[in-house]
Amino acid sequence: MSHQLCIIAAQRRARRLPLAHNPATRQCDLASVTSLVFIGDTIVDVRYAEPAAHL
């Protein structure tokens, strides 16, 4: 996905958090990567990284 709101919705759904939230607390910067880790059909982890943060 490439738009912040879709990424945040997927993150929150995976973490079983309500979709309603404070937009100022979003963790989704430009060039960031959110990974959903699965075992079978179950999401077991949500990982966030900013590989270009140093630029």
PDB file with SEQRES, HELIX, SHEET and CRYST1 records, atoms N, CA, C and O in Angstrom:
SEQRES   1 A   55  MET SER HIS GLN LEU CYS ILE ILE ALA ALA GLN ARG ARG          
SEQRES   2 A   55  ALA ARG ARG LEU PRO LEU ALA HIS ASN PRO ALA THR ARG          
SEQRES   3 A   55  GLN CYS ASP LEU ALA SER VAL THR SER LEU VAL PHE ILE          
SEQRES   4 A   55  GLY ASP THR ILE VAL ASP VAL ARG TYR ALA GLU PRO ALA          
SEQRES   5 A   55  ALA HIS LEU                                                  
HELIX    1 AA1 GLN A    4  ALA A   14  1                                  11    
HELIX    2 AA2 PRO A   23  THR A   25  5                                   3    
SHEET    1 AA1 2 VAL A  33  ILE A  39  0                                        
SHEET    2 AA1 2 THR A  42  ALA A  49 -1                                        
CRYST1    1.000    1.000    1.000  90.00  90.00  90.00 P 1           1          
ATOM      1  N   MET A   1       0.843  -1.178   0.000  1.00  0.00           N  
ATOM      2  CA  MET A   1       0.000   0.000   0.000  1.00  0.00           C  
ATOM      3  C   MET A   1       0.883   1.234   0.000  1.00  0.00           C  
ATOM      4  O   MET A   1       2.036   1.184   0.427  1.00  0.00           O  
ATOM      5  N   SER A   2       0.349   2.312  -0.468  1.00  0.00           N  
ATOM      6  CA  SER A   2       1.191   3.499  -0.561  1.00  0.00           C  
ATOM      7  C   SER A   2       0.606   4.740   0.110  1.00  0.00           C  
ATOM      8  O   SER A   2       1.255   5.786   0.114  1.00  0.00           O  
ATOM      9  N   HIS A   3      -0.575   4.658   0.665  1.00  0.00           N  
ATOM     10  CA  HIS A   3      -1.162   5.835   1.301  1.00  0.00           C  
ATOM     11  C   HIS A   3      -1.260   5.622   2.801  1.00  0.00           C  
ATOM     12  O   HIS A   3      -1.639   4.549   3.270  1.00  0.00           O  
ATOM     13  N   GLN A   4      -0.912   6.663   3.543  1.00  0.00           N  
ATOM     14  CA  GLN A   4      -0.800   6.560   4.989  1.00  0.00           C  
ATOM     15  C   GLN A   4      -2.043   5.993   5.663  1.00  0.00           C  
ATOM     16  O   GLN A   4      -1.926   5.103   6.505  1.00  0.00           O  
ATOM     17  N   LEU A   5      -3.216   6.479   5.320  1.00  0.00           N  
ATOM     18  CA  LEU A   5      -4.414   6.029   6.022  1.00  0.00           C  
ATOM     19  C   LEU A   5      -4.652   4.527   5.845  1.00  0.00           C  
ATOM     20  O   LEU A   5      -5.043   3.847   6.794  1.00  0.00           O  
ATOM     21  N   CYS A   6      -4.422   4.011   4.649  1.00  0.00           N  
ATOM     22  CA  CYS A   6      -4.589   2.564   4.413  1.00  0.00           C  
ATOM     23  C   CYS A   6      -3.593   1.755   5.230  1.00  0.00           C  
ATOM     24  O   CYS A   6      -3.936   0.707   5.779  1.00  0.00           O  
ATOM     25  N   ILE A   7      -2.362   2.241   5.309  1.00  0.00           N  
ATOM     26  CA  ILE A   7      -1.320   1.545   6.077  1.00  0.00           C  
ATOM     27  C   ILE A   7      -1.674   1.554   7.557  1.00  0.00           C  
ATOM     28  O   ILE A   7      -1.566   0.526   8.227  1.00  0.00           O  
ATOM     29  N   ILE A   8      -2.094   2.694   8.070  1.00  0.00           N  
ATOM     30  CA  ILE A   8      -2.471   2.797   9.483  1.00  0.00           C  
ATOM     31  C   ILE A   8      -3.667   1.904   9.781  1.00  0.00           C  
ATOM     32  O   ILE A   8      -3.699   1.246  10.821  1.00  0.00           O  
ATOM     33  N   ALA A   9      -4.638   1.873   8.897  1.00  0.00           N  
ATOM     34  CA  ALA A   9      -5.803   1.008   9.107  1.00  0.00           C  
ATOM     35  C   ALA A   9      -5.375  -0.455   9.172  1.00  0.00           C  
ATOM     36  O   ALA A   9      -5.869  -1.205  10.014  1.00  0.00           O  
ATOM     37  N   ALA A  10      -4.465  -0.868   8.297  1.00  0.00           N  
ATOM     38  CA  ALA A  10      -3.977  -2.258   8.315  1.00  0.00           C  
ATOM     39  C   ALA A  10      -3.187  -2.545   9.585  1.00  0.00           C  
ATOM     40  O   ALA A  10      -3.353  -3.606  10.186  1.00  0.00           O  
ATOM     41  N   GLN A  11      -2.322  -1.606  10.005  1.00  0.00           N  
ATOM     42  CA  GLN A  11      -1.563  -1.772  11.250  1.00  0.00           C  
ATOM     43  C   GLN A  11      -2.506  -1.947  12.435  1.00  0.00           C  
ATOM     44  O   GLN A  11      -2.350  -2.869  13.235  1.00  0.00           O  
ATOM     45  N   ARG A  12      -3.484  -1.055  12.537  1.00  0.00           N  
ATOM     46  CA  ARG A  12      -4.388  -1.073  13.694  1.00  0.00           C  
ATOM     47  C   ARG A  12      -5.259  -2.319  13.684  1.00  0.00           C  
ATOM     48  O   ARG A  12      -5.503  -2.909  14.736  1.00  0.00           O  
ATOM     49  N   ARG A  13      -5.727  -2.725  12.523  1.00  0.00           N  
ATOM     50  CA  ARG A  13      -6.533  -3.949  12.420  1.00  0.00           C  
ATOM     51  C   ARG A  13      -5.707  -5.163  12.849  1.00  0.00           C  
ATOM     52  O   ARG A  13      -6.195  -6.019  13.586  1.00  0.00           O  
ATOM     53  N   ALA A  14      -4.461  -5.233  12.388  1.00  0.00           N  
ATOM     54  CA  ALA A  14      -3.586  -6.351  12.739  1.00  0.00           C  
ATOM     55  C   ALA A  14      -3.291  -6.398  14.235  1.00  0.00           C  
ATOM     56  O   ALA A  14      -3.150  -7.476  14.813  1.00  0.00           O  
ATOM     57  N   ARG A  15      -3.200  -5.226  14.855  1.00  0.00           N  
ATOM     58  CA  ARG A  15      -2.922  -5.154  16.301  1.00  0.00           C  
ATOM     59  C   ARG A  15      -4.205  -5.237  17.137  1.00  0.00           C  
ATOM     60  O   ARG A  15      -4.167  -5.165  18.365  1.00  0.00           O  
ATOM     61  N   ARG A  16      -5.335  -5.391  16.447  1.00  0.00           N  
ATOM     62  CA  ARG A  16      -6.655  -5.462  17.090  1.00  0.00           C  
ATOM     63  C   ARG A  16      -6.970  -4.213  17.908  1.00  0.00           C  
ATOM     64  O   ARG A  16      -7.537  -4.281  18.998  1.00  0.00           O  
ATOM     65  N   LEU A  17      -6.584  -3.077  17.345  1.00  0.00           N  
ATOM     66  CA  LEU A  17      -6.880  -1.780  17.948  1.00  0.00           C  
ATOM     67  C   LEU A  17      -8.057  -1.167  17.202  1.00  0.00           C  
ATOM     68  O   LEU A  17      -8.290  -1.500  16.040  1.00  0.00           O  
ATOM     69  N   PRO A  18      -8.798  -0.281  17.846  1.00  0.00           N  
ATOM     70  CA  PRO A  18      -9.889   0.389  17.132  1.00  0.00           C  
ATOM     71  C   PRO A  18      -9.320   1.253  16.006  1.00  0.00           C  
ATOM     72  O   PRO A  18      -8.218   1.788  16.126  1.00  0.00           O  
ATOM     73  N   LEU A  19     -10.065   1.385  14.927  1.00  0.00           N  
ATOM     74  CA  LEU A  19      -9.591   2.193  13.808  1.00  0.00           C  
ATOM     75  C   LEU A  19      -9.555   3.680  14.157  1.00  0.00           C  
ATOM     76  O   LEU A  19      -8.719   4.416  13.634  1.00  0.00           O  
ATOM     77  N   ALA A  20     -10.446   4.123  15.028  1.00  0.00           N  
ATOM     78  CA  ALA A  20     -10.439   5.524  15.461  1.00  0.00           C  
ATOM     79  C   ALA A  20      -9.173   5.785  16.278  1.00  0.00           C  
ATOM     80  O   ALA A  20      -8.843   5.021  17.186  1.00  0.00           O  
ATOM     81  N   HIS A  21      -8.470   6.866  15.950  1.00  0.00           N  
ATOM     82  CA  HIS A  21      -7.221   7.184  16.634  1.00  0.00           C  
ATOM     83  C   HIS A  21      -6.884   8.656  16.412  1.00  0.00           C  
ATOM     84  O   HIS A  21      -7.553   9.350  15.646  1.00  0.00           O  
ATOM     85  N   ASN A  22      -5.842   9.117  17.088  1.00  0.00           N  
ATOM     86  CA  ASN A  22      -5.349  10.479  16.946  1.00  0.00           C  
ATOM     87  C   ASN A  22      -4.329  10.486  15.795  1.00  0.00           C  
ATOM     88  O   ASN A  22      -3.269   9.874  15.927  1.00  0.00           O  
ATOM     89  N   PRO A  23      -4.615  11.154  14.683  1.00  0.00           N  
ATOM     90  CA  PRO A  23      -3.700  11.159  13.539  1.00  0.00           C  
ATOM     91  C   PRO A  23      -2.291  11.661  13.882  1.00  0.00           C  
ATOM     92  O   PRO A  23      -1.334  11.301  13.197  1.00  0.00           O  
ATOM     93  N   ALA A  24      -2.148  12.471  14.909  1.00  0.00           N  
ATOM     94  CA  ALA A  24      -0.827  12.992  15.287  1.00  0.00           C  
ATOM     95  C   ALA A  24       0.081  11.903  15.844  1.00  0.00           C  
ATOM     96  O   ALA A  24       1.293  12.101  15.936  1.00  0.00           O  
ATOM     97  N   THR A  25      -0.482  10.758  16.217  1.00  0.00           N  
ATOM     98  CA  THR A  25       0.333   9.685  16.793  1.00  0.00           C  
ATOM     99  C   THR A  25       0.648   8.582  15.791  1.00  0.00           C  
ATOM    100  O   THR A  25       1.150   7.526  16.177  1.00  0.00           O  
ATOM    101  N   ARG A  26       0.368   8.803  14.534  1.00  0.00           N  
ATOM    102  CA  ARG A  26       0.601   7.771  13.517  1.00  0.00           C  
ATOM    103  C   ARG A  26       2.093   7.469  13.365  1.00  0.00           C  
ATOM    104  O   ARG A  26       2.935   8.363  13.446  1.00  0.00           O  
ATOM    105  N   GLN A  27       2.394   6.200  13.145  1.00  0.00           N  
ATOM    106  CA  GLN A  27       3.759   5.782  12.864  1.00  0.00           C  
ATOM    107  C   GLN A  27       3.787   5.327  11.408  1.00  0.00           C  
ATOM    108  O   GLN A  27       3.589   4.151  11.104  1.00  0.00           O  
ATOM    109  N   CYS A  28       4.037   6.283  10.515  1.00  0.00           N  
ATOM    110  CA  CYS A  28       4.014   5.978   9.086  1.00  0.00           C  
ATOM    111  C   CYS A  28       4.644   7.141   8.336  1.00  0.00           C  
ATOM    112  O   CYS A  28       3.938   7.982   7.780  1.00  0.00           O  
ATOM    113  N   ASP A  29       5.968   7.189   8.321  1.00  0.00           N  
ATOM    114  CA  ASP A  29       6.658   8.274   7.635  1.00  0.00           C  
ATOM    115  C   ASP A  29       6.936   7.916   6.180  1.00  0.00           C  
ATOM    116  O   ASP A  29       6.781   6.762   5.778  1.00  0.00           O  
ATOM    117  N   LEU A  30       7.348   8.905   5.395  1.00  0.00           N  
ATOM    118  CA  LEU A  30       7.710   8.668   4.005  1.00  0.00           C  
ATOM    119  C   LEU A  30       8.820   7.624   3.929  1.00  0.00           C  
ATOM    120  O   LEU A  30       9.760   7.648   4.723  1.00  0.00           O  
ATOM    121  N   ALA A  31       8.707   6.735   2.995  1.00  0.00           N  
ATOM    122  CA  ALA A  31       9.682   5.665   2.749  1.00  0.00           C  
ATOM    123  C   ALA A  31       9.778   4.676   3.904  1.00  0.00           C  
ATOM    124  O   ALA A  31      10.789   3.989   4.048  1.00  0.00           O  
ATOM    125  N   SER A  32       8.747   4.598   4.719  1.00  0.00           N  
ATOM    126  CA  SER A  32       8.737   3.613   5.799  1.00  0.00           C  
ATOM    127  C   SER A  32       8.174   2.291   5.282  1.00  0.00           C  
ATOM    128  O   SER A  32       7.517   2.235   4.242  1.00  0.00           O  
ATOM    129  N   VAL A  33       8.450   1.234   6.040  1.00  0.00           N  
ATOM    130  CA  VAL A  33       7.984  -0.097   5.664  1.00  0.00           C  
ATOM    131  C   VAL A  33       7.270  -0.712   6.864  1.00  0.00           C  
ATOM    132  O   VAL A  33       7.843  -0.829   7.947  1.00  0.00           O  
ATOM    133  N   THR A  34       6.025  -1.100   6.661  1.00  0.00           N  
ATOM    134  CA  THR A  34       5.274  -1.832   7.678  1.00  0.00           C  
ATOM    135  C   THR A  34       5.147  -3.269   7.186  1.00  0.00           C  
ATOM    136  O   THR A  34       4.681  -3.511   6.073  1.00  0.00           O  
ATOM    137  N   SER A  35       5.561  -4.216   8.016  1.00  0.00           N  
ATOM    138  CA  SER A  35       5.502  -5.631   7.637  1.00  0.00           C  
ATOM    139  C   SER A  35       4.571  -6.370   8.577  1.00  0.00           C  
ATOM    140  O   SER A  35       4.642  -6.204   9.795  1.00  0.00           O  
ATOM    141  N   LEU A  36       3.700  -7.184   8.010  1.00  0.00           N  
ATOM    142  CA  LEU A  36       2.846  -8.060   8.800  1.00  0.00           C  
ATOM    143  C   LEU A  36       3.456  -9.453   8.713  1.00  0.00           C  
ATOM    144  O   LEU A  36       3.667  -9.976   7.619  1.00  0.00           O  
ATOM    145  N   VAL A  37       3.740 -10.054   9.870  1.00  0.00           N  
ATOM    146  CA  VAL A  37       4.373 -11.372   9.929  1.00  0.00           C  
ATOM    147  C   VAL A  37       3.297 -12.404  10.234  1.00  0.00           C  
ATOM    148  O   VAL A  37       2.575 -12.288  11.224  1.00  0.00           O  
ATOM    149  N   PHE A  38       3.198 -13.407   9.381  1.00  0.00           N  
ATOM    150  CA  PHE A  38       2.172 -14.440   9.498  1.00  0.00           C  
ATOM    151  C   PHE A  38       2.777 -15.786   9.878  1.00  0.00           C  
ATOM    152  O   PHE A  38       3.893 -16.116   9.477  1.00  0.00           O  
ATOM    153  N   ILE A  39       2.036 -16.540  10.642  1.00  0.00           N  
ATOM    154  CA  ILE A  39       2.230 -17.980  10.777  1.00  0.00           C  
ATOM    155  C   ILE A  39       0.904 -18.571  10.320  1.00  0.00           C  
ATOM    156  O   ILE A  39      -0.118 -18.442  10.995  1.00  0.00           O  
ATOM    157  N   GLY A  40       0.939 -19.213   9.176  1.00  0.00           N  
ATOM    158  CA  GLY A  40      -0.309 -19.675   8.574  1.00  0.00           C  
ATOM    159  C   GLY A  40      -1.172 -18.482   8.219  1.00  0.00           C  
ATOM    160  O   GLY A  40      -0.725 -17.574   7.517  1.00  0.00           O  
ATOM    161  N   ASP A  41      -2.398 -18.477   8.695  1.00  0.00           N  
ATOM    162  CA  ASP A  41      -3.325 -17.373   8.439  1.00  0.00           C  
ATOM    163  C   ASP A  41      -3.357 -16.354   9.567  1.00  0.00           C  
ATOM    164  O   ASP A  41      -4.149 -15.413   9.526  1.00  0.00           O  
ATOM    165  N   THR A  42      -2.505 -16.528  10.577  1.00  0.00           N  
ATOM    166  CA  THR A  42      -2.533 -15.683  11.771  1.00  0.00           C  
ATOM    167  C   THR A  42      -1.402 -14.663  11.749  1.00  0.00           C  
ATOM    168  O   THR A  42      -0.242 -15.018  11.543  1.00  0.00           O  
ATOM    169  N   ILE A  43      -1.744 -13.396  11.962  1.00  0.00           N  
ATOM    170  CA  ILE A  43      -0.725 -12.351  12.084  1.00  0.00           C  
ATOM    171  C   ILE A  43      -0.123 -12.459  13.481  1.00  0.00           C  
ATOM    172  O   ILE A  43      -0.838 -12.382  14.481  1.00  0.00           O  
ATOM    173  N   VAL A  44       1.189 -12.635  13.542  1.00  0.00           N  
ATOM    174  CA  VAL A  44       1.854 -12.802  14.828  1.00  0.00           C  
ATOM    175  C   VAL A  44       2.699 -11.590  15.221  1.00  0.00           C  
ATOM    176  O   VAL A  44       3.123 -11.475  16.371  1.00  0.00           O  
ATOM    177  N   ASP A  45       2.945 -10.685  14.266  1.00  0.00           N  
ATOM    178  CA  ASP A  45       3.746  -9.510  14.594  1.00  0.00           C  
ATOM    179  C   ASP A  45       3.505  -8.424  13.543  1.00  0.00           C  
ATOM    180  O   ASP A  45       3.217  -8.719  12.383  1.00  0.00           O  
ATOM    181  N   VAL A  46       3.628  -7.178  13.965  1.00  0.00           N  
ATOM    182  CA  VAL A  46       3.588  -6.037  13.062  1.00  0.00           C  
ATOM    183  C   VAL A  46       4.899  -5.295  13.277  1.00  0.00           C  
ATOM    184  O   VAL A  46       5.191  -4.843  14.384  1.00  0.00           O  
ATOM    185  N   ARG A  47       5.682  -5.174  12.218  1.00  0.00           N  
ATOM    186  CA  ARG A  47       6.999  -4.531  12.319  1.00  0.00           C  
ATOM    187  C   ARG A  47       7.016  -3.249  11.494  1.00  0.00           C  
ATOM    188  O   ARG A  47       6.431  -3.177  10.413  1.00  0.00           O  
ATOM    189  N   TYR A  48       7.690  -2.256  12.021  1.00  0.00           N  
ATOM    190  CA  TYR A  48       7.787  -0.952  11.372  1.00  0.00           C  
ATOM    191  C   TYR A  48       9.249  -0.584  11.247  1.00  0.00           C  
ATOM    192  O   TYR A  48      10.006  -0.741  12.206  1.00  0.00           O  
ATOM    193  N   ALA A  49       9.667  -0.097  10.088  1.00  0.00           N  
ATOM    194  CA  ALA A  49      11.050   0.312   9.886  1.00  0.00           C  
ATOM    195  C   ALA A  49      11.088   1.546   8.995  1.00  0.00           C  
ATOM    196  O   ALA A  49      10.200   1.776   8.174  1.00  0.00           O  
ATOM    197  N   GLU A  50      12.142   2.330   9.184  1.00  0.00           N  
ATOM    198  CA  GLU A  50      12.400   3.505   8.350  1.00  0.00           C  
ATOM    199  C   GLU A  50      13.798   3.366   7.751  1.00  0.00           C  
ATOM    200  O   GLU A  50      14.738   3.996   8.235  1.00  0.00           O  
ATOM    201  N   PRO A  51      13.950   2.554   6.710  1.00  0.00           N  
ATOM    202  CA  PRO A  51      15.274   2.290   6.166  1.00  0.00           C  
ATOM    203  C   PRO A  51      15.976   3.521   5.575  1.00  0.00           C  
ATOM    204  O   PRO A  51      17.201   3.515   5.448  1.00  0.00           O  
ATOM    205  N   ALA A  52      15.250   4.553   5.220  1.00  0.00           N  
ATOM    206  CA  ALA A  52      15.855   5.756   4.655  1.00  0.00           C  
ATOM    207  C   ALA A  52      15.837   6.928   5.650  1.00  0.00           C  
ATOM    208  O   ALA A  52      15.993   8.081   5.249  1.00  0.00           O  
ATOM    209  N   ALA A  53      15.650   6.640   6.922  1.00  0.00           N  
ATOM    210  CA  ALA A  53      15.517   7.699   7.930  1.00  0.00           C  
ATOM    211  C   ALA A  53      16.768   8.584   8.001  1.00  0.00           C  
ATOM    212  O   ALA A  53      16.668   9.765   8.333  1.00  0.00           O  
ATOM    213  N   HIS A  54      17.915   8.037   7.699  1.00  0.00           N  
ATOM    214  CA  HIS A  54      19.161   8.798   7.787  1.00  0.00           C  
ATOM    215  C   HIS A  54      19.340   9.815   6.656  1.00  0.00           C  
ATOM    216  O   HIS A  54      20.239  10.654   6.714  1.00  0.00           O  
ATOM    217  N   LEU A  55      18.502   9.744   5.648  1.00  0.00           N  
ATOM    218  CA  LEU A  55      18.650  10.653   4.497  1.00  0.00           C  
ATOM    219  C   LEU A  55      18.051  12.012   4.746  1.00  0.00           C  
ATOM    220  O   LEU A  55      18.100  12.877   3.871  1.00  0.00           O  
TER     221      LEU A  55                                                      
END                                                                             
